[in-house]
């Protein structure tokens, strides 16, 4: 079933493209290494044209040391049943939900039978928004002359392509700041409908550093209410609380909104990072919508004219009856 899903994705060609950095280079071998090619165990693929004889992987970039890296480097040794064959490959990343992301299409490279001197290295730095998780690498191998798919290499017969622990830069970090406490108050309700115009918000943020510069975006249901100027917090001090006194702008109609604070570490010698804190719900509306509704009841009293109208109508009715006799 697992294989069927992968091939369904392959045939449908339903790939998304990530902002992933991939660098390709040929790996040169010394004479001693090249001589070892004669000692290789002969392998074949199901089509007996190209197969992956061996691979090595390395990862270097893991800022939070949790075992999930931002990069992965592959060195592939592809062999072929031909004396020489020029190919190129598509590298695809498959996540835990079997979604496939195309990483790159390589440049052409030549394979020389079962030589060790034709290895290819791909240095991959994943998209910064890639979710933390286990991934698999899927490789499509094409004949460079006619662009025909020769073979597919995946985790089923190459364990080095399975259980790749990856995460984007956004998730590969230590939290350097936290929300220690917060409170808010709403006020100004001119029409007494339960929706206020004003939000007073106080945030007490703490940092692992002696001082740290941050910036806050205050949002209602994800829509920007206010973007602050940069401000500085000092360790776990309580004297650096930030207070925001905000009036709700006209684009917000009366309603109950999720209040969030999106805190971004301003770029410095630390890596930039953003964390969103859920602060609760507020019932608010803009000044434009917060207006008392005045209903004027007008009573028309016609006085004696009303009676004159009734008397005239009666007289006309009696006159018509007399004329009919």
Secondary structure, DSSP 8 states (H G I E B T S, - for coil): -HHHHHHHHHHHT--EE---EEEEEEE---HHHHHGGGG------TTSSEEEEEEEEE----TT-SS-BSEEEEEEEEEESSS-EEEEEEEEEE-TT--EEEEEE---EEE-TT-STTEEEEEEE--TT--SEEEEEEEEEEETTT--EEEEE-TTS-GGGS-EEE--TTTSS---EEEEEEEEEEE--TT-SS-BSEEEEEEEEEESSS-EEEEEEEEETTEEEEE---EEE-TT-STT-EEEEEE--TT--SEEEEEEEEEEE-SSSS---EEEEEEEEEEE--TTT-------------THHHHHHHHHHHHHHHHHHHHH-
